[in-house]
Amino acid sequence: IIYEYNRFIGILVLSSLGLFLYGIGSQIVSTIPVEIVGQKHSSLAVGIINFMGAMGAFTSSIITGILINLYGSDFSFKFWNYMQILQLIVLTITYIHGKKM
């Protein structure tokens, strides 16, 4: 809607979103593996993480398409919301378990 009224503001908003969303994502994908595995195997770790991210995007788009065709878009939206909640629970349990060790 912003883009329709003022093209410059629309481009500025889209650029800001890209910077803040993908900039943080690229930092996570590139910096954290180097800290974990060290510099010797860092390129392999970054490559594997990038590959898994691409495969996740590929499979999630296929799964979303199947869910929308079979059950509708509302079900697909709810499904991915529940998957996010499940992921949050699993990560929280893993974090708590890791702190006890």
N, C-alpha and C positions, 0 to 999 in steps of 0.2 A: 504494500500500500504506500509506503514511503517513497518507493522508487517511482511511482506514478506521478507524484507531485513535484519532486525535485530530483533530477537524475544525479546530481553531484552528491546529495545527502544519501541517496540509495547506494551509490558506489562506495561511499565512505563507510556506511553501516556494514555492507557485505565484506569489505576489506577488513574492518575491525573484527567481525565475527571470525573470519578466516585466520587472522593473526592470533586471536585468543584461543580458538578451538584447536587448530592444527599446529600452532606453535608449541603449545603445551604437550600435545600428543607426540610431536617429533622429539621433544626433549625427553619424554618418558621412554620412547623407543630407542633413543640413541645414548643417553647419558647413564641411565640406570644399568643397562647390561655391561657397560665398561666398568662401572664401579663393582659389580658383582663378580664378573669373570676375569677381570684384569685386561690389560691392553693386548696380551698375546692372542687371545681368542675373541676379542671384542667384535671384530667384523663378522665372524661366524654367528655370534649371538644376535647381533643386530639384524643380520640377514634372515635368521630363523624367525625372529619376532616380526619382521616386516612380512615375511611369507605367511605366517599364521594370521596376521591381521588382514591380509588380502584374501586368504581363504575363508576367514570368518565373514568378511563382507560379501563374498561370493555366495557362500552357503546360506547366509541369513536372507539374502534377497530371493533366493530360490524358495526357501521355506516360507517366507512372507507371501510370495506369490501363490504358493500352494494353499496356504491357510486362507488367503483372501478368496481364492476361487472356490474352496470347499465350504467355508463357514462365514465369510464376509469380513469386512475391514474392522468392525468392532471387536470381533473375536481375536483377530490378529494383533490389534493394539493391546488388548488385555493379556494375551499370551506373552508378548514381549515385556509388558510391565511385570507380570508374575516371574518371568525369567530374571529380570533385574533384581527383584526382591530376593529370589532364591540365591542369586550370586552374592548379594550383600550379606545374607545370612551365612553362606559358606565362607566368605572372606573374613567375616567377624569371628567365626568359630576357629578358623585357621590362625588368625592373629592371636586370639586368646590362648590357644593351645601352644603356639610358638613362644609366647611370653613365659609360660610355665616351665619350659625346658631350660 
